[in-house]
Amino acid sequence: MKITSVDIIKAPTKDSTSGYKWNPVFVRINTDEGISGFGEVGLAYANASQAGFGMAVDFAKLIIGMDPMNNEEIWNKLHRTTFWGMGGGTVIFSGISAIDIALWDIKGKALGVPVYKLLGGKTNTKLRTYASQIQFGWSKESQSLVKPEEYAQAARDAIADGYNCIKVDPIGYDLEGIWMGWSNYGILENRQLQIAVDRVAAIREAGGPDLDIIIELHSLTDTNTAIQLGRELEKFRCFYYEEPTQPLNASLFKEIDREVKIPLATGERSYSRWGFRKFFEDRSISIIQPDLCNTGGITEGKKICDMAHVYDIGVQIHVCGGPISTAAALQLEAVIPNFVIHEHHQMALVKDNIDLCKYDYQPKNGYFEIPERPGIGQELTDETIKNSPLMVTIK
């Protein structure tokens, strides 16, 4: 089997009503045997989708004529022979990821089995799932929540859908509903600290003692403010404390871990085994959150998760993208013994996002079942491809 062409596809989406930028980019790898595989560039959100699109174009040129079943060979070619690959980074590894996921999709389809069977088979028959980012509300339309009672209602909405775990960023929106509208660096003002505490308190009261609450900080805080806020939130018995500061200085996580009695998590902005190594060695985090669409794909993601297992570190795959991202995560999470919980982002409820692909995978009563279709079990619709505002085909 040979790779004959690669399509890089910018999805026909629009920004959410909350101002959240959403621009997924996908790849489709085509072969001489008529089998195609789909992958996703993990830069759907925020401000890097054009760079990811360009990276996928550049890398696609290097794999034409290669055997798509040789994913290790292709991964190492993209990593080692492209000069910039060994320097890593968000855009480089997002390009590698999209291609790698598509290769696994081809392999599963060619052999007639779901990818999880090629990775070693199930150790998990169903996957506990949490409702992620409820500061955007928990409905089919994104919102900008400000008042504690709004956060409580979003928690109740998620609980009504069967979830017993939610994630919230209590400091992202200021009192005017503007994302990052106030500074979270240095020392938090008392008013700012109190509103964050009040939001989490409202969620705890709405959810009761059995609700698990993940605190998401998006690296908006620095070490000082993460410690300041974390100490105030300890009383709510939070499940874990995500991205309390940016991940380029692992020693700062160690300091936060000493001062805050909530397990730490990070990973969506760490790439490859080399990027995670420092966190494993100092054991500063309890949960890793690699994103298969930007950390190096399924090939690299499996290796990262296996390394984490050696250090008794749990895994929550970061899922914040189109439906291809969800499908890839479910395949790997089915296999790894150190799986903790699956992330189901609020954008996974949005119709424009769901309609990009053929199948709508949603959890039932807070648990995901693993798709049994060959490959990753997900494909773009013909309509999505036809209506793409930008598509480049490399032959």
C-alpha positions as CSV (number, residue, x, y, z in Angstrom):
1,M,0.0,0.0,0.0
2,K,1.2,3.5,-0.8
3,I,0.2,7.0,0.1
4,T,-1.0,8.7,-3.1
5,S,-2.2,12.1,-1.8
6,V,-3.0,14.1,1.4
7,D,-5.9,16.5,1.8
8,I,-5.6,19.3,4.3
9,I,-9.0,20.6,5.2
10,K,-10.0,23.7,7.1
11,A,-13.5,23.0,8.6
12,P,-16.5,25.3,7.8
13,T,-17.2,26.5,11.3
14,K,-17.8,29.8,13.0
15,D,-16.7,31.4,16.3
16,S,-18.9,30.7,19.2
17,T,-21.3,33.3,20.7
18,S,-19.0,33.6,23.7
19,G,-16.1,34.8,21.5
20,Y,-14.4,31.4,21.7
21,K,-12.4,30.9,18.5
22,W,-13.1,27.5,16.9
23,N,-11.3,26.5,13.7
24,P,-10.6,22.8,13.4
25,V,-8.1,21.6,10.7
26,F,-8.2,18.0,9.5
27,V,-6.1,15.8,7.2
28,R,-7.2,12.9,5.0
29,I,-4.5,10.6,3.8
30,N,-5.4,8.6,0.6
31,T,-3.9,5.4,-0.6
32,D,-3.6,3.4,-3.8
33,E,-5.9,0.7,-2.3
34,G,-8.8,3.2,-1.9
35,I,-8.5,3.4,1.9
36,S,-8.4,6.8,3.4
37,G,-7.6,7.8,7.0
38,F,-8.6,10.9,8.9
39,G,-6.6,12.9,11.5
40,E,-6.8,16.3,13.2
41,V,-4.4,19.1,13.9
42,G,-4.8,19.9,17.6
43,L,-5.1,23.7,17.2
44,A,-8.9,24.1,16.8
45,Y,-9.1,26.6,19.6
46,A,-7.5,30.0,20.1
47,N,-5.1,31.5,17.6
48,A,-2.9,29.0,15.7
49,S,-5.1,27.2,13.2
50,Q,-3.5,28.8,10.2
51,A,0.0,27.8,11.4
52,G,-1.3,24.2,11.9
53,F,-2.8,24.1,8.4
54,G,0.5,25.2,6.9
55,M,2.5,22.7,9.0
56,A,0.3,19.8,7.7
57,V,0.8,21.0,4.2
58,D,4.6,21.0,4.6
59,F,4.7,17.6,6.3
60,A,2.2,16.0,3.8
61,K,4.8,16.6,1.0
62,L,7.3,14.3,2.8
63,I,5.1,11.2,3.0
64,I,3.8,10.8,-0.6
65,G,4.7,7.3,-1.8
66,M,5.4,5.9,1.7
67,D,3.7,2.8,3.2
68,P,1.0,4.1,5.5
69,M,1.3,0.9,7.6
70,N,4.8,2.0,8.7
71,N,3.7,4.7,11.2
72,E,6.9,4.5,13.2
73,E,9.0,5.1,10.1
74,I,6.9,8.1,9.1
75,W,6.8,9.5,12.6
76,N,10.6,9.4,12.9
77,K,11.0,10.9,9.4
78,L,8.8,13.9,10.4
79,H,10.6,14.2,13.7
80,R,14.2,13.7,12.8
81,T,14.7,14.7,9.2
82,T,12.8,18.0,9.1
83,F,15.3,20.0,11.2
84,W,12.7,21.8,13.2
85,G,11.1,18.5,14.3
86,M,13.7,17.8,16.9
87,G,13.1,21.2,18.4
88,G,9.5,20.3,18.9
89,G,6.8,22.7,19.8
90,T,3.0,23.2,19.3
91,V,2.8,23.5,15.6
92,I,5.4,20.9,14.7
93,F,3.9,18.2,16.8
94,S,0.3,19.1,15.8
95,G,1.3,18.5,12.2
96,I,2.9,15.1,13.1
97,S,-0.2,14.2,15.2
98,A,-2.7,14.8,12.4
99,I,-0.7,12.6,10.0
100,D,-0.1,9.9,12.6
101,I,-3.8,9.6,13.6
102,A,-4.8,9.3,10.0
103,L,-2.2,6.5,9.6
104,W,-3.7,4.5,12.5
105,D,-7.1,5.0,10.9
106,I,-5.9,3.5,7.7
107,K,-4.2,0.6,9.5
108,G,-7.4,-0.2,11.4
109,K,-9.6,0.0,8.3
110,A,-7.1,-2.1,6.2
111,L,-7.2,-4.8,8.9
112,G,-10.9,-4.4,9.7
113,V,-10.5,-3.7,13.4
114,P,-10.8,-0.7,15.7
115,V,-7.5,0.9,16.6
116,Y,-7.7,-0.2,20.2
117,K,-7.2,-3.8,19.2
118,L,-4.0,-2.9,17.4
119,L,-2.7,-1.1,20.6
120,G,-3.2,-4.1,22.8
121,G,-6.9,-4.5,23.4
122,K,-9.2,-3.1,26.1
123,T,-8.3,-2.8,29.7
124,N,-11.3,-0.5,30.1
125,T,-14.7,-1.5,28.8
126,K,-16.3,1.9,29.5
127,L,-14.8,5.3,30.2
128,R,-15.9,7.6,33.0
129,T,-16.4,11.1,31.6
130,Y,-16.6,14.6,32.9
131,A,-18.3,17.7,31.7
132,S,-15.5,20.1,30.7
133,Q,-15.4,23.9,30.8
134,I,-18.8,24.7,32.4
135,Q,-17.8,28.4,32.6
136,F,-19.2,28.3,29.0
137,G,-22.4,26.9,30.3
138,W,-23.5,23.3,29.6
139,S,-25.7,23.4,26.6
140,K,-25.6,23.6,22.8
141,E,-24.7,27.2,22.8
142,S,-21.5,28.6,24.5
143,Q,-22.0,31.3,27.1
144,S,-19.9,33.6,29.2
145,L,-20.8,32.9,32.9
146,V,-20.2,35.5,35.5
147,K,-22.4,35.0,38.6
148,P,-21.9,32.1,41.0
149,E,-25.6,31.1,40.6
150,E,-24.9,30.7,36.8
151,Y,-22.0,28.4,37.6
152,A,-24.3,26.4,39.9
153,Q,-26.9,26.1,37.2
154,A,-24.3,24.9,34.7
155,A,-23.3,22.2,37.2
156,R,-26.9,21.1,37.7
157,D,-27.3,20.9,33.9
158,A,-24.3,18.6,33.6
159,I,-25.5,16.5,36.5
160,A,-28.9,16.2,34.8
161,D,-27.1,14.7,31.8
162,G,-25.6,12.0,34.0
163,Y,-22.2,13.4,34.9
164,N,-20.7,13.1,38.4
165,C,-17.6,15.1,37.6
166,I,-17.3,18.6,36.1
167,K,-14.4,21.0,35.2
168,V,-14.5,24.8,35.6
169,D,-12.2,27.7,35.2
170,P,-13.3,30.0,38.0
171,I,-11.1,32.9,37.1
172,G,-11.2,33.1,33.3
173,Y,-14.1,35.5,33.0
174,D,-14.1,38.8,34.8
175,L,-17.2,40.5,36.2
176,E,-18.1,41.9,32.8
177,G,-17.9,38.5,31.1
178,I,-14.7,39.2,29.3
179,W,-12.3,36.3,28.9
180,M,-8.9,37.2,30.5
181,G,-10.4,40.6,31.3
182,W,-8.4,40.9,34.5
183,S,-4.8,40.0,35.5
184,N,-4.2,36.8,37.3
185,Y,-0.5,37.4,37.9
186,G,1.3,38.6,41.0
187,I,-1.2,38.6,43.8
188,L,-5.0,38.3,43.3
189,E,-7.1,41.2,44.5
190,N,-9.4,40.2,47.4
191,R,-12.5,40.8,45.2
192,Q,-11.1,38.6,42.4
193,L,-10.1,35.9,44.8
194,Q,-13.5,35.9,46.4
195,I,-15.5,35.7,43.2
196,A,-13.5,32.6,42.2
197,V,-14.1,31.0,45.5
198,D,-17.8,31.9,45.4
199,R,-18.1,30.3,41.9
200,V,-16.6,27.0,43.1
201,A,-18.7,27.1,46.4
202,A,-21.8,27.5,44.3
203,I,-20.9,24.4,42.2
204,R,-20.1,22.4,45.3
205,E,-23.4,23.3,46.9
206,A,-25.3,22.5,43.7
207,G,-23.5,19.2,43.2
208,G,-23.4,18.0,46.7
209,P,-20.5,16.1,48.3
210,D,-20.3,13.4,45.7
211,L,-19.6,15.6,42.7
212,D,-16.0,15.7,41.7
213,I,-14.8,19.2,40.7
214,I,-11.7,19.7,38.5
215,I,-10.3,23.2,38.7
216,E,-9.0,24.5,35.4
217,L,-6.7,27.5,35.3
218,H,-5.4,27.5,31.7
219,S,-2.0,28.7,32.9
220,L,-3.6,32.1,33.5
221,T,-2.1,32.1,37.0
222,D,1.5,32.3,38.0
223,T,3.1,30.4,40.8
224,N,2.1,33.0,43.4
225,T,-1.6,33.3,42.4
226,A,-1.9,29.6,41.9
227,I,-0.8,29.0,45.5
228,Q,-3.0,31.8,46.8
229,L,-6.1,30.5,45.0
230,G,-5.3,26.8,45.6
231,R,-5.1,27.2,49.4
232,E,-8.6,28.8,49.3
233,L,-10.0,26.0,47.2
234,E,-8.6,23.1,49.2
235,K,-11.8,23.1,51.4
236,F,-13.9,22.1,48.4
237,R,-12.1,18.7,48.0
238,C,-11.3,19.3,44.4
239,F,-10.4,16.3,42.2
240,Y,-7.4,18.0,40.6
241,Y,-5.9,21.4,39.8
242,E,-5.1,21.8,36.1
243,E,-2.4,24.0,34.5
244,P,-1.8,26.2,37.6
245,T,1.0,27.8,35.7
246,Q,2.6,27.5,32.2
247,P,4.4,24.2,31.7
248,L,7.8,25.4,30.5
249,N,9.3,25.5,34.0
250,A,8.6,22.2,35.7
251,S,10.2,23.3,39.0
252,L,7.3,25.8,39.5
253,F,4.9,22.9,39.5
254,K,7.0,21.3,42.3
255,E,6.7,24.5,44.3
256,I,2.9,24.6,43.8
257,D,2.6,20.9,44.7
258,R,4.4,21.6,48.0
259,E,2.1,24.4,48.9
260,V,-1.4,23.3,47.7
261,K,-3.0,20.1,48.8
262,I,-4.8,19.3,45.6
263,P,-3.4,16.9,43.0
264,L,-1.8,18.8,40.0
265,A,-2.4,18.1,36.3
266,T,-0.9,19.5,33.1
267,G,-0.2,18.3,29.5
268,E,-2.2,20.0,26.8
269,R,0.8,22.3,26.1
270,S,3.5,19.6,26.6
271,Y,4.6,17.7,23.5
272,S,6.2,14.3,23.1
273,R,8.0,12.0,25.6
274,W,10.7,14.6,26.0
275,G,8.3,17.3,27.0
276,F,6.7,15.2,29.7
277,R,9.9,13.7,31.0
278,K,10.7,16.5,33.5
279,F,7.3,16.1,35.2
280,F,7.7,12.3,35.5
281,E,11.1,12.6,37.1
282,D,10.2,15.1,39.8
283,R,6.7,13.6,40.3
284,S,5.3,17.1,40.6
285,I,2.0,16.1,38.9
286,S,-0.5,13.4,39.5
287,I,-2.4,13.5,36.2
288,I,-1.0,14.0,32.7
289,Q,-3.2,15.4,30.0
290,P,-1.5,14.8,26.6
291,D,-3.6,15.9,23.6
292,L,-3.2,13.2,20.9
293,C,-3.7,15.9,18.2
294,N,-0.7,18.0,19.3
295,T,1.6,15.8,21.3
296,G,2.6,13.4,18.5
297,G,-0.5,11.4,17.7
298,I,-1.5,7.9,18.9
299,T,2.0,6.6,18.3
300,E,3.6,9.1,20.7
301,G,0.6,9.3,23.0
302,K,0.8,5.6,23.8
303,K,4.4,5.9,24.7
304,I,3.8,8.9,27.0
305,C,1.0,7.1,28.8
306,D,3.2,4.0,29.3
307,M,6.0,6.2,30.7
308,A,3.5,7.8,33.1
309,H,2.4,4.4,34.3
310,V,6.0,3.7,35.5
311,Y,5.7,6.7,37.8
312,D,2.2,5.9,39.1
313,I,0.8,8.9,37.2
314,G,-2.8,8.8,35.9
315,V,-3.9,9.8,32.4
316,Q,-6.7,12.1,31.2
317,I,-6.3,12.6,27.5
318,H,-6.9,16.3,26.7
319,V,-9.8,16.5,24.2
320,C,-10.6,20.0,22.9
321,G,-11.2,19.8,19.2
322,G,-13.4,18.3,16.5
323,P,-15.0,14.8,16.6
324,I,-11.8,13.2,15.2
325,S,-10.0,14.2,18.4
326,T,-12.7,12.5,20.5
327,A,-12.6,9.3,18.5
328,A,-8.8,9.0,18.7
329,A,-8.8,9.6,22.4
330,L,-11.4,6.9,23.1
331,Q,-9.3,4.3,21.2
332,L,-6.2,4.9,23.3
333,E,-8.1,5.4,26.6
334,A,-9.7,1.9,26.1
335,V,-6.2,0.4,26.2
336,I,-4.2,2.1,29.0
337,P,-4.4,0.8,32.5
338,N,-3.6,4.2,34.1
339,F,-6.7,5.8,32.5
340,V,-8.5,8.1,35.0
341,I,-11.3,10.0,33.2
342,H,-12.3,11.2,29.7
343,E,-12.8,14.9,28.9
344,H,-16.0,15.9,27.1
345,H,-15.7,19.6,26.2
346,Q,-18.7,21.9,26.0
347,M,-17.9,22.4,22.3
348,A,-18.7,18.7,21.8
349,L,-22.4,19.6,22.4
350,V,-22.4,22.3,19.7
351,K,-24.2,21.3,16.5
352,D,-21.7,23.0,14.1
353,N,-19.0,20.9,15.6
354,I,-21.0,17.6,15.7
355,D,-22.0,18.0,12.1
356,L,-18.5,18.0,10.9
357,C,-18.3,14.2,11.1
358,K,-20.5,11.2,10.3
359,Y,-21.0,9.9,13.9
360,D,-22.1,11.7,17.0
361,Y,-20.3,10.1,19.9
362,Q,-21.8,11.2,23.3
363,P,-21.5,9.6,26.7
364,K,-24.4,8.0,28.3
365,N,-25.0,8.6,32.0
366,G,-21.5,10.0,32.4
367,Y,-19.7,7.1,30.6
368,F,-18.4,6.6,27.1
369,E,-18.5,3.3,25.3
370,I,-15.6,2.6,22.9
371,P,-16.5,2.8,19.2
372,E,-16.2,-0.6,17.4
373,R,-16.0,0.7,13.8
374,P,-12.7,-0.1,12.0
375,G,-9.9,2.5,12.4
376,I,-10.6,5.3,14.8
377,G,-14.3,5.1,14.0
378,Q,-14.9,8.6,12.8
379,E,-14.8,10.4,9.4
380,L,-15.6,13.9,8.0
381,T,-18.8,14.1,6.1
382,D,-18.8,14.7,2.4
383,E,-20.6,18.0,3.1
384,T,-17.9,19.2,5.4
385,I,-15.2,18.5,2.8
386,K,-17.3,20.1,0.0
387,N,-18.0,23.2,2.1
388,S,-14.5,23.6,3.4
389,P,-13.4,27.3,3.0
390,L,-9.8,26.0,2.4
391,M,-8.5,22.7,1.2
392,V,-5.1,21.8,-0.2
393,T,-4.3,18.5,-1.8
394,I,-0.7,17.3,-1.9
395,K,0.2,14.6,-4.5
